[in-house]
């Protein structure tokens, strides 16, 4: 068992780590697998403030020069409105670098010299012009043009030497072996995840098959297992949570497979200089949004599990007394579901705002206008607000909770779900009834704290009333002293006496105070014992008596009348 738990924990950990890795990969923009972006001059003091000021004024446009997927340095051009000279300049420099890198050069000489016409330093590679270091290039680096040119020359030289080394057959063969190893590891990991998916799928089906669906199933399960109905309800909630957990773990493992294959492809692309430039396109805007969506889903499900585990720990804590544990369990379950809904709304809203930020939407005016939009929505959705307020009061006042059996108007059933907007009941026929919280005015809770059986027994008119009352008291006391039923009946049953007398007989009323949700089982058992006792004692059940009179046929006080 411990080995299985360890294996299960490793699977869960691997899936979570894989999901987090994919999210980080998609929301970031790495330049190359296994390498650090080489832009040392971007971290010079005062550069960030200068770039922000330039971008704010839109006087200068900046961009990055790259080679084989590695970022090398930043250059600048004046902003010209509709045209985009910065992209043209970057493309020209990168094309020249690629020509040199693909030429399989024997020698490499990166030199700088001053152009006589512009008095600006130019950089050449093997006596071929590469670029001119402009005044704007030097300004964004906070230094002199000649010093910047010397630094750029060293960066270009290191990048070209690395490019030549990575294009050698020996290097490509070694990277090919690494790529093959990555694919084998991804295949094995994916197979392990697939095994875990099948196991969690079977576990989910088994738990669903064991979970009662309606009140009739709960009663049958209670009678069959000799377990109190409220405990059956708690077991149902626990199995439902376990089923949801198994389904989430299965989906997480499925996501882990996608992470493994996506991460493997991303890593393999970064191994070769010819494909490394594809890495930034993989983590472009749409995939970043996909990563945010996946992260939002994972956070929602993890939040649900964390909240469920927290309330389960509170339920089992020593702070809850034995007398209120069952009631607290139902209420904590209800609060757990509401808190899950609130947490889901917060996480999803945050994910949407982050996605809007990724695609370039300015959130400041959006959030400023959210107040006015919220005010307009509040007028248009008054019923929803009333639902939320009434739902909050229901929870605070503990009018009912998940697992209670209640009556609201003509609807009676087991509370399966309650949140700030609706209450859902499952009736004895299995129908799911959804009721908006703002329409709930009067609630009859049949299972809070304790319940009562109100039996009305009609005894034949000619029966000795004292004898009938004595037999009923004997049945009630015998059942109360029974070791099993004593745990279900709170107090000694009360035989109240004769409530009414009419032509059909005497109406005797009996009260049995029971544990919550026990009234139906206790009533069925009491009726069974009553049937056996009245047959043994010779007591007759009351029946309508015919009334005879001479004359025309008809009815008297609702009783059958025969004419003679």
HELIX and SHEET records of a PDB file:
HELIX    1   1 UNK A    2  UNK A   27  1                                  26    
HELIX    2   2 UNK A   40  UNK A   43  5                                   4    
HELIX    3   3 UNK A   47  UNK A   57  1                                  11    
HELIX    4   4 UNK A   85  UNK A  102  1                                  18    
HELIX    5   5 UNK A  135  UNK A  141  1                                   7    
HELIX    6   6 UNK A  145  UNK A  166  1                                  22    
HELIX    7   7 UNK A  169  UNK A  210  1                                  42    
HELIX    8   8 UNK A  215  UNK A  225  1                                  11    
HELIX    9   9 UNK A  229  UNK A  269  1                                  41    
HELIX   10  10 UNK A  278  UNK A  282  1                                   5    
HELIX   11  11 UNK A  285  UNK A  316  1                                  32    
HELIX   12  12 UNK A  325  UNK A  358  1                                  34    
HELIX   13  13 UNK A  363  UNK A  380  1                                  18    
HELIX   14  14 UNK A  382  UNK A  397  1                                  16    
HELIX   15  15 UNK A  437  UNK A  439  5                                   3    
HELIX   16  16 UNK A  465  UNK A  481  1                                  17    
HELIX   17  17 UNK A  485  UNK A  487  5                                   3    
HELIX   18  18 UNK A  519  UNK A  537  1                                  19    
SHEET    1   A 2 UNK A  60  UNK A  67  0                                        
SHEET    2   A 2 UNK A  70  UNK A  78 -1                                        
SHEET    1   B 3 UNK A 110  UNK A 114  0                                        
SHEET    2   B 3 UNK A 121  UNK A 125 -1                                        
SHEET    3   B 3 UNK A 128  UNK A 132 -1                                        
SHEET    1   C 5 UNK A 432  UNK A 436  0                                        
SHEET    2   C 5 UNK A 422  UNK A 426 -1                                        
SHEET    3   C 5 UNK A 411  UNK A 418 -1                                        
SHEET    4   C 5 UNK A 405  UNK A 408 -1                                        
SHEET    5   C 5 UNK A 444  UNK A 445 -1                                        
SHEET    1   D 3 UNK A 451  UNK A 459  0                                        
SHEET    2   D 3 UNK A 505  UNK A 514 -1                                        
SHEET    3   D 3 UNK A 494  UNK A 502 -1                                        
SHEET    1   E 3 UNK A 547  UNK A 549  0                                        
SHEET    2   E 3 UNK A 559  UNK A 563  1                                        
SHEET    3   E 3 UNK A 554  UNK A 556 -1                                        
END                                                                             
